[in-house]
């Protein structure tokens, strides 16, 4: 659960972000409420407001490499707005939701297209190739920053992901999760911005390797 202080900070950040598109707070807040409701759903144990707050902190440190952080911030807000662990099109549906909710506020078409491309990139389907632009690098590194967290935080993350897949039988979950971890570990690098790589790559690989060993050994993080 997000504290009232963090909720207020997220709300203020949302208003500032939309103000950059000349959207009044009165017009912006109803969309904020929709997003908060989505990320606060009881079945969201990891893909929730805490995840967003952590992503914003990381993204803020990485935006030195871009002159236009606003699309990244919008993409952070919407990238998991639709999240169904049984579905394979969450990113596409989240991009469509961003278009649906931001378009009527007057966010320009070109900006909506950029945000949609960024959101779709969080499917992480091209992990062996560098992202096409700096904004995508920032967003993907912020999304995966949890992999390089301290072991205690990583363990809580792994447990929260398991809770989101509580409907999957244990043996099936272990096999599927192990396959996901193997794909991450096979990548040439997990983080594309130099700062995220230097600060998080080694710890992320250690975390992934430890969780992978636990899955194989019969204990679940």
mmCIF file of the C-alpha atoms, coordinates in Angstrom:
data_MODEL
# 
_entry.id   MODEL 
# 
loop_
_atom_site.group_PDB 
_atom_site.id 
_atom_site.type_symbol 
_atom_site.label_atom_id 
_atom_site.label_alt_id 
_atom_site.label_comp_id 
_atom_site.label_asym_id 
_atom_site.label_entity_id 
_atom_site.label_seq_id 
_atom_site.pdbx_PDB_ins_code 
_atom_site.Cartn_x 
_atom_site.Cartn_y 
_atom_site.Cartn_z 
_atom_site.occupancy 
_atom_site.B_iso_or_equiv 
_atom_site.pdbx_formal_charge 
_atom_site.auth_seq_id 
_atom_site.auth_comp_id 
_atom_site.auth_asym_id 
_atom_site.auth_atom_id 
_atom_site.pdbx_PDB_model_num 
ATOM 1   C CA . UNK A 1 1   ? 0.000  0.000   0.000   1.00 0.00 ? 1   UNK A CA 1 
ATOM 2   C CA . UNK A 1 2   ? 1.240  3.493   -0.848  1.00 0.00 ? 2   UNK A CA 1 
ATOM 3   C CA . UNK A 1 3   ? 1.404  6.024   1.954   1.00 0.00 ? 3   UNK A CA 1 
ATOM 4   C CA . UNK A 1 4   ? -0.720 9.200   1.767   1.00 0.00 ? 4   UNK A CA 1 
ATOM 5   C CA . UNK A 1 5   ? 2.483  11.191  1.317   1.00 0.00 ? 5   UNK A CA 1 
ATOM 6   C CA . UNK A 1 6   ? 3.562  9.123   -1.672  1.00 0.00 ? 6   UNK A CA 1 
ATOM 7   C CA . UNK A 1 7   ? 0.068  9.303   -3.132  1.00 0.00 ? 7   UNK A CA 1 
ATOM 8   C CA . UNK A 1 8   ? 0.152  13.094  -2.796  1.00 0.00 ? 8   UNK A CA 1 
ATOM 9   C CA . UNK A 1 9   ? 3.580  13.227  -4.430  1.00 0.00 ? 9   UNK A CA 1 
ATOM 10  C CA . UNK A 1 10  ? 2.360  11.119  -7.337  1.00 0.00 ? 10  UNK A CA 1 
ATOM 11  C CA . UNK A 1 11  ? -0.691 13.336  -7.750  1.00 0.00 ? 11  UNK A CA 1 
ATOM 12  C CA . UNK A 1 12  ? 1.409  16.503  -7.735  1.00 0.00 ? 12  UNK A CA 1 
ATOM 13  C CA . UNK A 1 13  ? 3.827  14.985  -10.238 1.00 0.00 ? 13  UNK A CA 1 
ATOM 14  C CA . UNK A 1 14  ? 0.932  14.023  -12.509 1.00 0.00 ? 14  UNK A CA 1 
ATOM 15  C CA . UNK A 1 15  ? -0.477 17.556  -12.399 1.00 0.00 ? 15  UNK A CA 1 
ATOM 16  C CA . UNK A 1 16  ? 2.932  19.063  -13.249 1.00 0.00 ? 16  UNK A CA 1 
ATOM 17  C CA . UNK A 1 17  ? 3.412  16.600  -16.089 1.00 0.00 ? 17  UNK A CA 1 
ATOM 18  C CA . UNK A 1 18  ? 0.034  17.360  -17.663 1.00 0.00 ? 18  UNK A CA 1 
ATOM 19  C CA . UNK A 1 19  ? 0.506  21.079  -17.112 1.00 0.00 ? 19  UNK A CA 1 
ATOM 20  C CA . UNK A 1 20  ? 3.386  20.806  -19.580 1.00 0.00 ? 20  UNK A CA 1 
ATOM 21  C CA . UNK A 1 21  ? 0.756  19.854  -22.165 1.00 0.00 ? 21  UNK A CA 1 
ATOM 22  C CA . UNK A 1 22  ? -1.443 22.778  -21.083 1.00 0.00 ? 22  UNK A CA 1 
ATOM 23  C CA . UNK A 1 23  ? -3.905 20.490  -19.355 1.00 0.00 ? 23  UNK A CA 1 
ATOM 24  C CA . UNK A 1 24  ? -5.489 21.945  -16.242 1.00 0.00 ? 24  UNK A CA 1 
ATOM 25  C CA . UNK A 1 25  ? -5.362 20.094  -12.944 1.00 0.00 ? 25  UNK A CA 1 
ATOM 26  C CA . UNK A 1 26  ? -9.151 19.856  -12.983 1.00 0.00 ? 26  UNK A CA 1 
ATOM 27  C CA . UNK A 1 27  ? -9.019 18.028  -16.317 1.00 0.00 ? 27  UNK A CA 1 
ATOM 28  C CA . UNK A 1 28  ? -5.972 15.936  -15.393 1.00 0.00 ? 28  UNK A CA 1 
ATOM 29  C CA . UNK A 1 29  ? -7.141 14.576  -12.038 1.00 0.00 ? 29  UNK A CA 1 
ATOM 30  C CA . UNK A 1 30  ? -9.951 12.306  -13.324 1.00 0.00 ? 30  UNK A CA 1 
ATOM 31  C CA . UNK A 1 31  ? -7.394 10.406  -15.433 1.00 0.00 ? 31  UNK A CA 1 
ATOM 32  C CA . UNK A 1 32  ? -5.094 10.243  -12.420 1.00 0.00 ? 32  UNK A CA 1 
ATOM 33  C CA . UNK A 1 33  ? -7.951 8.668   -10.462 1.00 0.00 ? 33  UNK A CA 1 
ATOM 34  C CA . UNK A 1 34  ? -8.457 6.038   -13.180 1.00 0.00 ? 34  UNK A CA 1 
ATOM 35  C CA . UNK A 1 35  ? -4.761 5.155   -13.118 1.00 0.00 ? 35  UNK A CA 1 
ATOM 36  C CA . UNK A 1 36  ? -4.565 4.999   -9.324  1.00 0.00 ? 36  UNK A CA 1 
ATOM 37  C CA . UNK A 1 37  ? -7.585 2.709   -9.242  1.00 0.00 ? 37  UNK A CA 1 
ATOM 38  C CA . UNK A 1 38  ? -5.976 0.405   -11.807 1.00 0.00 ? 38  UNK A CA 1 
ATOM 39  C CA . UNK A 1 39  ? -2.632 0.206   -9.997  1.00 0.00 ? 39  UNK A CA 1 
ATOM 40  C CA . UNK A 1 40  ? -4.369 -0.231  -6.625  1.00 0.00 ? 40  UNK A CA 1 
ATOM 41  C CA . UNK A 1 41  ? -6.364 -3.329  -7.602  1.00 0.00 ? 41  UNK A CA 1 
ATOM 42  C CA . UNK A 1 42  ? -6.085 -5.957  -4.835  1.00 0.00 ? 42  UNK A CA 1 
ATOM 43  C CA . UNK A 1 43  ? -4.599 -8.587  -7.151  1.00 0.00 ? 43  UNK A CA 1 
ATOM 44  C CA . UNK A 1 44  ? -1.643 -6.316  -7.931  1.00 0.00 ? 44  UNK A CA 1 
ATOM 45  C CA . UNK A 1 45  ? 1.090  -7.361  -5.567  1.00 0.00 ? 45  UNK A CA 1 
ATOM 46  C CA . UNK A 1 46  ? 3.995  -5.978  -7.582  1.00 0.00 ? 46  UNK A CA 1 
ATOM 47  C CA . UNK A 1 47  ? 2.634  -4.043  -10.591 1.00 0.00 ? 47  UNK A CA 1 
ATOM 48  C CA . UNK A 1 48  ? 1.213  -1.344  -8.354  1.00 0.00 ? 48  UNK A CA 1 
ATOM 49  C CA . UNK A 1 49  ? 1.813  2.229   -7.220  1.00 0.00 ? 49  UNK A CA 1 
ATOM 50  C CA . UNK A 1 50  ? 4.971  1.259   -5.339  1.00 0.00 ? 50  UNK A CA 1 
ATOM 51  C CA . UNK A 1 51  ? 6.402  -0.018  -8.627  1.00 0.00 ? 51  UNK A CA 1 
ATOM 52  C CA . UNK A 1 52  ? 5.499  3.297   -10.290 1.00 0.00 ? 52  UNK A CA 1 
ATOM 53  C CA . UNK A 1 53  ? 7.076  5.341   -7.498  1.00 0.00 ? 53  UNK A CA 1 
ATOM 54  C CA . UNK A 1 54  ? 10.284 3.304   -7.744  1.00 0.00 ? 54  UNK A CA 1 
ATOM 55  C CA . UNK A 1 55  ? 10.332 3.720   -11.518 1.00 0.00 ? 55  UNK A CA 1 
ATOM 56  C CA . UNK A 1 56  ? 9.904  7.487   -11.264 1.00 0.00 ? 56  UNK A CA 1 
ATOM 57  C CA . UNK A 1 57  ? 12.826 7.719   -8.852  1.00 0.00 ? 57  UNK A CA 1 
ATOM 58  C CA . UNK A 1 58  ? 15.069 5.765   -11.209 1.00 0.00 ? 58  UNK A CA 1 
ATOM 59  C CA . UNK A 1 59  ? 13.868 7.571   -14.332 1.00 0.00 ? 59  UNK A CA 1 
ATOM 60  C CA . UNK A 1 60  ? 14.511 10.945  -12.708 1.00 0.00 ? 60  UNK A CA 1 
ATOM 61  C CA . UNK A 1 61  ? 18.170 10.002  -12.268 1.00 0.00 ? 61  UNK A CA 1 
ATOM 62  C CA . UNK A 1 62  ? 18.466 8.795   -15.869 1.00 0.00 ? 62  UNK A CA 1 
ATOM 63  C CA . UNK A 1 63  ? 16.787 11.690  -17.664 1.00 0.00 ? 63  UNK A CA 1 
ATOM 64  C CA . UNK A 1 64  ? 20.053 13.590  -17.940 1.00 0.00 ? 64  UNK A CA 1 
ATOM 65  C CA . UNK A 1 65  ? 20.564 11.773  -21.234 1.00 0.00 ? 65  UNK A CA 1 
ATOM 66  C CA . UNK A 1 66  ? 17.371 13.143  -22.796 1.00 0.00 ? 66  UNK A CA 1 
ATOM 67  C CA . UNK A 1 67  ? 16.079 16.625  -23.522 1.00 0.00 ? 67  UNK A CA 1 
ATOM 68  C CA . UNK A 1 68  ? 12.454 15.461  -23.421 1.00 0.00 ? 68  UNK A CA 1 
ATOM 69  C CA . UNK A 1 69  ? 11.556 13.401  -20.349 1.00 0.00 ? 69  UNK A CA 1 
ATOM 70  C CA . UNK A 1 70  ? 7.785  14.021  -20.501 1.00 0.00 ? 70  UNK A CA 1 
ATOM 71  C CA . UNK A 1 71  ? 6.955  11.125  -22.871 1.00 0.00 ? 71  UNK A CA 1 
ATOM 72  C CA . UNK A 1 72  ? 8.952  8.793   -20.631 1.00 0.00 ? 72  UNK A CA 1 
ATOM 73  C CA . UNK A 1 73  ? 6.972  9.939   -17.600 1.00 0.00 ? 73  UNK A CA 1 
ATOM 74  C CA . UNK A 1 74  ? 3.665  9.427   -19.390 1.00 0.00 ? 74  UNK A CA 1 
ATOM 75  C CA . UNK A 1 75  ? 4.827  5.971   -20.458 1.00 0.00 ? 75  UNK A CA 1 
ATOM 76  C CA . UNK A 1 76  ? 5.737  5.109   -16.869 1.00 0.00 ? 76  UNK A CA 1 
ATOM 77  C CA . UNK A 1 77  ? 2.231  6.028   -15.787 1.00 0.00 ? 77  UNK A CA 1 
ATOM 78  C CA . UNK A 1 78  ? 0.536  3.928   -18.433 1.00 0.00 ? 78  UNK A CA 1 
ATOM 79  C CA . UNK A 1 79  ? 2.929  1.029   -19.085 1.00 0.00 ? 79  UNK A CA 1 
ATOM 80  C CA . UNK A 1 80  ? 1.157  -1.349  -16.657 1.00 0.00 ? 80  UNK A CA 1 
ATOM 81  C CA . UNK A 1 81  ? -2.209 0.407   -16.578 1.00 0.00 ? 81  UNK A CA 1 
ATOM 82  C CA . UNK A 1 82  ? -3.675 -2.777  -18.026 1.00 0.00 ? 82  UNK A CA 1 
ATOM 83  C CA . UNK A 1 83  ? -2.197 -5.804  -16.301 1.00 0.00 ? 83  UNK A CA 1 
ATOM 84  C CA . UNK A 1 84  ? -3.668 -9.291  -16.561 1.00 0.00 ? 84  UNK A CA 1 
ATOM 85  C CA . UNK A 1 85  ? -1.124 -12.060 -15.888 1.00 0.00 ? 85  UNK A CA 1 
ATOM 86  C CA . UNK A 1 86  ? -3.233 -14.407 -17.999 1.00 0.00 ? 86  UNK A CA 1 
ATOM 87  C CA . UNK A 1 87  ? -2.987 -12.141 -21.073 1.00 0.00 ? 87  UNK A CA 1 
ATOM 88  C CA . UNK A 1 88  ? -0.201 -11.571 -23.600 1.00 0.00 ? 88  UNK A CA 1 
ATOM 89  C CA . UNK A 1 89  ? -1.318 -8.155  -24.860 1.00 0.00 ? 89  UNK A CA 1 
ATOM 90  C CA . UNK A 1 90  ? -1.089 -5.998  -21.743 1.00 0.00 ? 90  UNK A CA 1 
ATOM 91  C CA . UNK A 1 91  ? 1.363  -3.524  -23.269 1.00 0.00 ? 91  UNK A CA 1 
ATOM 92  C CA . UNK A 1 92  ? -0.743 -3.084  -26.395 1.00 0.00 ? 92  UNK A CA 1 
ATOM 93  C CA . UNK A 1 93  ? -3.884 -2.539  -24.343 1.00 0.00 ? 93  UNK A CA 1 
ATOM 94  C CA . UNK A 1 94  ? -2.046 -0.141  -22.028 1.00 0.00 ? 94  UNK A CA 1 
ATOM 95  C CA . UNK A 1 95  ? -0.874 1.873   -25.052 1.00 0.00 ? 95  UNK A CA 1 
ATOM 96  C CA . UNK A 1 96  ? -4.441 1.968   -26.343 1.00 0.00 ? 96  UNK A CA 1 
ATOM 97  C CA . UNK A 1 97  ? -5.661 3.165   -22.942 1.00 0.00 ? 97  UNK A CA 1 
ATOM 98  C CA . UNK A 1 98  ? -3.099 5.983   -22.955 1.00 0.00 ? 98  UNK A CA 1 
ATOM 99  C CA . UNK A 1 99  ? -4.374 7.073   -26.341 1.00 0.00 ? 99  UNK A CA 1 
ATOM 100 C CA . UNK A 1 100 ? -7.973 6.864   -25.165 1.00 0.00 ? 100 UNK A CA 1 
ATOM 101 C CA . UNK A 1 101 ? -7.455 8.868   -21.982 1.00 0.00 ? 101 UNK A CA 1 
ATOM 102 C CA . UNK A 1 102 ? -4.816 11.389  -23.065 1.00 0.00 ? 102 UNK A CA 1 
ATOM 103 C CA . UNK A 1 103 ? -6.183 12.220  -26.494 1.00 0.00 ? 103 UNK A CA 1 
ATOM 104 C CA . UNK A 1 104 ? -9.296 14.008  -25.205 1.00 0.00 ? 104 UNK A CA 1 
ATOM 105 C CA . UNK A 1 105 ? -7.091 16.095  -22.897 1.00 0.00 ? 105 UNK A CA 1 
ATOM 106 C CA . UNK A 1 106 ? -5.379 17.615  -25.925 1.00 0.00 ? 106 UNK A CA 1 
ATOM 107 C CA . UNK A 1 107 ? -2.052 15.763  -25.801 1.00 0.00 ? 107 UNK A CA 1 
ATOM 108 C CA . UNK A 1 108 ? -0.768 16.059  -29.398 1.00 0.00 ? 108 UNK A CA 1 
ATOM 109 C CA . UNK A 1 109 ? -1.071 13.106  -31.769 1.00 0.00 ? 109 UNK A CA 1 
ATOM 110 C CA . UNK A 1 110 ? 2.666  12.892  -32.323 1.00 0.00 ? 110 UNK A CA 1 
ATOM 111 C CA . UNK A 1 111 ? 3.236  12.735  -28.573 1.00 0.00 ? 111 UNK A CA 1 
ATOM 112 C CA . UNK A 1 112 ? 0.596  10.034  -28.156 1.00 0.00 ? 112 UNK A CA 1 
ATOM 113 C CA . UNK A 1 113 ? 2.349  7.977   -30.815 1.00 0.00 ? 113 UNK A CA 1 
ATOM 114 C CA . UNK A 1 114 ? 5.690  8.347   -29.004 1.00 0.00 ? 114 UNK A CA 1 
ATOM 115 C CA . UNK A 1 115 ? 4.148  7.342   -25.690 1.00 0.00 ? 115 UNK A CA 1 
ATOM 116 C CA . UNK A 1 116 ? 2.492  4.347   -27.315 1.00 0.00 ? 116 UNK A CA 1 
ATOM 117 C CA . UNK A 1 117 ? 5.798  3.159   -28.783 1.00 0.00 ? 117 UNK A CA 1 
ATOM 118 C CA . UNK A 1 118 ? 7.467  3.489   -25.398 1.00 0.00 ? 118 UNK A CA 1 
ATOM 119 C CA . UNK A 1 119 ? 4.727  1.547   -23.633 1.00 0.00 ? 119 UNK A CA 1 
ATOM 120 C CA . UNK A 1 120 ? 4.871  -1.262  -26.186 1.00 0.00 ? 120 UNK A CA 1 
ATOM 121 C CA . UNK A 1 121 ? 8.629  -1.504  -25.652 1.00 0.00 ? 121 UNK A CA 1 
ATOM 122 C CA . UNK A 1 122 ? 8.061  -2.547  -22.031 1.00 0.00 ? 122 UNK A CA 1 
ATOM 123 C CA . UNK A 1 123 ? 7.110  -5.981  -23.330 1.00 0.00 ? 123 UNK A CA 1 
ATOM 124 C CA . UNK A 1 124 ? 10.918 -6.418  -23.333 1.00 0.00 ? 124 UNK A CA 1 
ATOM 125 C CA . UNK A 1 125 ? 10.867 -8.512  -26.497 1.00 0.00 ? 125 UNK A CA 1 
ATOM 126 C CA . UNK A 1 126 ? 14.150 -7.194  -27.935 1.00 0.00 ? 126 UNK A CA 1 
ATOM 127 C CA . UNK A 1 127 ? 16.422 -7.579  -24.933 1.00 0.00 ? 127 UNK A CA 1 
ATOM 128 C CA . UNK A 1 128 ? 19.401 -8.682  -27.019 1.00 0.00 ? 128 UNK A CA 1 
ATOM 129 C CA . UNK A 1 129 ? 19.405 -5.467  -29.063 1.00 0.00 ? 129 UNK A CA 1 
ATOM 130 C CA . UNK A 1 130 ? 19.962 -1.882  -27.881 1.00 0.00 ? 130 UNK A CA 1 
ATOM 131 C CA . UNK A 1 131 ? 16.761 0.193   -27.754 1.00 0.00 ? 131 UNK A CA 1 
ATOM 132 C CA . UNK A 1 132 ? 16.276 2.567   -30.692 1.00 0.00 ? 132 UNK A CA 1 
ATOM 133 C CA . UNK A 1 133 ? 16.464 5.799   -28.689 1.00 0.00 ? 133 UNK A CA 1 
ATOM 134 C CA . UNK A 1 134 ? 17.496 7.217   -25.340 1.00 0.00 ? 134 UNK A CA 1 
ATOM 135 C CA . UNK A 1 135 ? 13.948 7.577   -24.053 1.00 0.00 ? 135 UNK A CA 1 
ATOM 136 C CA . UNK A 1 136 ? 13.317 3.857   -24.528 1.00 0.00 ? 136 UNK A CA 1 
ATOM 137 C CA . UNK A 1 137 ? 16.588 3.091   -22.759 1.00 0.00 ? 137 UNK A CA 1 
ATOM 138 C CA . UNK A 1 138 ? 15.490 5.167   -19.779 1.00 0.00 ? 138 UNK A CA 1 
ATOM 139 C CA . UNK A 1 139 ? 12.057 3.574   -19.582 1.00 0.00 ? 139 UNK A CA 1 
ATOM 140 C CA . UNK A 1 140 ? 13.283 -0.008  -19.903 1.00 0.00 ? 140 UNK A CA 1 
ATOM 141 C CA . UNK A 1 141 ? 16.066 0.511   -17.375 1.00 0.00 ? 141 UNK A CA 1 
ATOM 142 C CA . UNK A 1 142 ? 13.608 2.050   -14.911 1.00 0.00 ? 142 UNK A CA 1 
ATOM 143 C CA . UNK A 1 143 ? 11.193 -0.847  -15.437 1.00 0.00 ? 143 UNK A CA 1 
ATOM 144 C CA . UNK A 1 144 ? 13.896 -3.442  -14.761 1.00 0.00 ? 144 UNK A CA 1 
ATOM 145 C CA . UNK A 1 145 ? 15.669 -1.520  -11.999 1.00 0.00 ? 145 UNK A CA 1 
ATOM 146 C CA . UNK A 1 146 ? 14.064 -3.839  -9.436  1.00 0.00 ? 146 UNK A CA 1 
ATOM 147 C CA . UNK A 1 147 ? 16.319 -6.618  -10.723 1.00 0.00 ? 147 UNK A CA 1 
ATOM 148 C CA . UNK A 1 148 ? 19.315 -4.754  -9.346  1.00 0.00 ? 148 UNK A CA 1 
ATOM 149 C CA . UNK A 1 149 ? 17.746 -3.966  -5.984  1.00 0.00 ? 149 UNK A CA 1 
ATOM 150 C CA . UNK A 1 150 ? 19.202 -5.047  -2.659  1.00 0.00 ? 150 UNK A CA 1 
ATOM 151 C CA . UNK A 1 151 ? 18.614 -8.769  -2.047  1.00 0.00 ? 151 UNK A CA 1 
ATOM 152 C CA . UNK A 1 152 ? 15.881 -8.139  0.533   1.00 0.00 ? 152 UNK A CA 1 
ATOM 153 C CA . UNK A 1 153 ? 13.900 -5.925  -1.840  1.00 0.00 ? 153 UNK A CA 1 
ATOM 154 C CA . UNK A 1 154 ? 14.451 -8.338  -4.706  1.00 0.00 ? 154 UNK A CA 1 
ATOM 155 C CA . UNK A 1 155 ? 13.157 -11.216 -2.585  1.00 0.00 ? 155 UNK A CA 1 
ATOM 156 C CA . UNK A 1 156 ? 10.007 -9.237  -1.789  1.00 0.00 ? 156 UNK A CA 1 
ATOM 157 C CA . UNK A 1 157 ? 9.599  -8.500  -5.509  1.00 0.00 ? 157 UNK A CA 1 
ATOM 158 C CA . UNK A 1 158 ? 9.952  -12.186 -6.422  1.00 0.00 ? 158 UNK A CA 1 
ATOM 159 C CA . UNK A 1 159 ? 7.376  -13.125 -3.825  1.00 0.00 ? 159 UNK A CA 1 
ATOM 160 C CA . UNK A 1 160 ? 4.982  -10.467 -5.093  1.00 0.00 ? 160 UNK A CA 1 
ATOM 161 C CA . UNK A 1 161 ? 5.298  -11.755 -8.649  1.00 0.00 ? 161 UNK A CA 1 
ATOM 162 C CA . UNK A 1 162 ? 4.502  -15.259 -7.408  1.00 0.00 ? 162 UNK A CA 1 
ATOM 163 C CA . UNK A 1 163 ? 1.416  -13.877 -5.661  1.00 0.00 ? 163 UNK A CA 1 
ATOM 164 C CA . UNK A 1 164 ? 0.221  -12.346 -8.931  1.00 0.00 ? 164 UNK A CA 1 
ATOM 165 C CA . UNK A 1 165 ? 0.436  -15.812 -10.462 1.00 0.00 ? 165 UNK A CA 1 
ATOM 166 C CA . UNK A 1 166 ? -1.179 -17.583 -7.509  1.00 0.00 ? 166 UNK A CA 1 
ATOM 167 C CA . UNK A 1 167 ? -3.528 -19.370 -9.907  1.00 0.00 ? 167 UNK A CA 1 
ATOM 168 C CA . UNK A 1 168 ? -0.572 -21.189 -11.537 1.00 0.00 ? 168 UNK A CA 1 
ATOM 169 C CA . UNK A 1 169 ? 0.372  -24.565 -9.973  1.00 0.00 ? 169 UNK A CA 1 
ATOM 170 C CA . UNK A 1 170 ? 3.734  -24.545 -8.208  1.00 0.00 ? 170 UNK A CA 1 
ATOM 171 C CA . UNK A 1 171 ? 5.628  -26.829 -10.577 1.00 0.00 ? 171 UNK A CA 1 
ATOM 172 C CA . UNK A 1 172 ? 4.312  -24.997 -13.616 1.00 0.00 ? 172 UNK A CA 1 
ATOM 173 C CA . UNK A 1 173 ? 5.192  -21.636 -12.104 1.00 0.00 ? 173 UNK A CA 1 
ATOM 174 C CA . UNK A 1 174 ? 8.729  -22.722 -11.287 1.00 0.00 ? 174 UNK A CA 1 
ATOM 175 C CA . UNK A 1 175 ? 9.296  -23.888 -14.850 1.00 0.00 ? 175 UNK A CA 1 
ATOM 176 C CA . UNK A 1 176 ? 7.862  -20.736 -16.370 1.00 0.00 ? 176 UNK A CA 1 
ATOM 177 C CA . UNK A 1 177 ? 9.660  -18.394 -13.995 1.00 0.00 ? 177 UNK A CA 1 
ATOM 178 C CA . UNK A 1 178 ? 12.949 -20.227 -14.549 1.00 0.00 ? 178 UNK A CA 1 
ATOM 179 C CA . UNK A 1 179 ? 12.538 -19.735 -18.303 1.00 0.00 ? 179 UNK A CA 1 
ATOM 180 C CA . UNK A 1 180 ? 12.003 -16.007 -17.773 1.00 0.00 ? 180 UNK A CA 1 
ATOM 181 C CA . UNK A 1 181 ? 15.113 -15.750 -15.587 1.00 0.00 ? 181 UNK A CA 1 
ATOM 182 C CA . UNK A 1 182 ? 17.157 -17.715 -18.108 1.00 0.00 ? 182 UNK A CA 1 
ATOM 183 C CA . UNK A 1 183 ? 16.173 -15.278 -20.856 1.00 0.00 ? 183 UNK A CA 1 
ATOM 184 C CA . UNK A 1 184 ? 17.252 -12.345 -18.727 1.00 0.00 ? 184 UNK A CA 1 
ATOM 185 C CA . UNK A 1 185 ? 20.550 -13.986 -17.817 1.00 0.00 ? 185 UNK A CA 1 
ATOM 186 C CA . UNK A 1 186 ? 21.260 -14.762 -21.481 1.00 0.00 ? 186 UNK A CA 1 
ATOM 187 C CA . UNK A 1 187 ? 21.087 -11.098 -22.472 1.00 0.00 ? 187 UNK A CA 1 
ATOM 188 C CA . UNK A 1 188 ? 24.350 -9.313  -23.260 1.00 0.00 ? 188 UNK A CA 1 
ATOM 189 C CA . UNK A 1 189 ? 23.324 -6.659  -20.742 1.00 0.00 ? 189 UNK A CA 1 
ATOM 190 C CA . UNK A 1 190 ? 20.227 -5.998  -18.657 1.00 0.00 ? 190 UNK A CA 1 
ATOM 191 C CA . UNK A 1 191 ? 20.575 -2.217  -18.505 1.00 0.00 ? 191 UNK A CA 1 
ATOM 192 C CA . UNK A 1 192 ? 21.297 0.084   -21.441 1.00 0.00 ? 192 UNK A CA 1 
ATOM 193 C CA . UNK A 1 193 ? 22.026 3.456   -19.870 1.00 0.00 ? 193 UNK A CA 1 
ATOM 194 C CA . UNK A 1 194 ? 25.542 3.647   -18.522 1.00 0.00 ? 194 UNK A CA 1 
ATOM 195 C CA . UNK A 1 195 ? 24.453 4.759   -15.041 1.00 0.00 ? 195 UNK A CA 1 
ATOM 196 C CA . UNK A 1 196 ? 21.967 1.912   -14.615 1.00 0.00 ? 196 UNK A CA 1 
ATOM 197 C CA . UNK A 1 197 ? 24.487 -0.571  -15.998 1.00 0.00 ? 197 UNK A CA 1 
ATOM 198 C CA . UNK A 1 198 ? 27.262 0.516   -13.646 1.00 0.00 ? 198 UNK A CA 1 
ATOM 199 C CA . UNK A 1 199 ? 25.012 0.614   -10.584 1.00 0.00 ? 199 UNK A CA 1 
ATOM 200 C CA . UNK A 1 200 ? 22.770 -2.374  -11.155 1.00 0.00 ? 200 UNK A CA 1 
ATOM 201 C CA . UNK A 1 201 ? 24.064 -4.935  -13.647 1.00 0.00 ? 201 UNK A CA 1 
ATOM 202 C CA . UNK A 1 202 ? 26.208 -7.026  -11.307 1.00 0.00 ? 202 UNK A CA 1 
ATOM 203 C CA . UNK A 1 203 ? 23.634 -7.049  -8.508  1.00 0.00 ? 203 UNK A CA 1 
ATOM 204 C CA . UNK A 1 204 ? 20.843 -7.880  -10.941 1.00 0.00 ? 204 UNK A CA 1 
ATOM 205 C CA . UNK A 1 205 ? 22.706 -10.897 -12.279 1.00 0.00 ? 205 UNK A CA 1 
ATOM 206 C CA . UNK A 1 206 ? 23.441 -12.040 -8.738  1.00 0.00 ? 206 UNK A CA 1 
ATOM 207 C CA . UNK A 1 207 ? 19.756 -11.694 -7.801  1.00 0.00 ? 207 UNK A CA 1 
ATOM 208 C CA . UNK A 1 208 ? 18.551 -13.521 -10.894 1.00 0.00 ? 208 UNK A CA 1 
ATOM 209 C CA . UNK A 1 209 ? 21.066 -16.315 -10.394 1.00 0.00 ? 209 UNK A CA 1 
ATOM 210 C CA . UNK A 1 210 ? 20.072 -16.741 -6.750  1.00 0.00 ? 210 UNK A CA 1 
ATOM 211 C CA . UNK A 1 211 ? 16.369 -16.898 -7.569  1.00 0.00 ? 211 UNK A CA 1 
ATOM 212 C CA . UNK A 1 212 ? 17.071 -19.336 -10.398 1.00 0.00 ? 212 UNK A CA 1 
ATOM 213 C CA . UNK A 1 213 ? 18.983 -21.602 -8.024  1.00 0.00 ? 213 UNK A CA 1 
ATOM 214 C CA . UNK A 1 214 ? 16.146 -21.436 -5.507  1.00 0.00 ? 214 UNK A CA 1 
ATOM 215 C CA . UNK A 1 215 ? 13.616 -22.467 -8.119  1.00 0.00 ? 215 UNK A CA 1 
ATOM 216 C CA . UNK A 1 216 ? 15.746 -25.422 -9.155  1.00 0.00 ? 216 UNK A CA 1 
ATOM 217 C CA . UNK A 1 217 ? 16.441 -26.398 -5.555  1.00 0.00 ? 217 UNK A CA 1 
ATOM 218 C CA . UNK A 1 218 ? 12.811 -26.463 -4.465  1.00 0.00 ? 218 UNK A CA 1 
ATOM 219 C CA . UNK A 1 219 ? 12.605 -23.252 -2.439  1.00 0.00 ? 219 UNK A CA 1 
ATOM 220 C CA . UNK A 1 220 ? 10.619 -20.287 -3.689  1.00 0.00 ? 220 UNK A CA 1 
ATOM 221 C CA . UNK A 1 221 ? 11.684 -16.692 -3.088  1.00 0.00 ? 221 UNK A CA 1 
# 
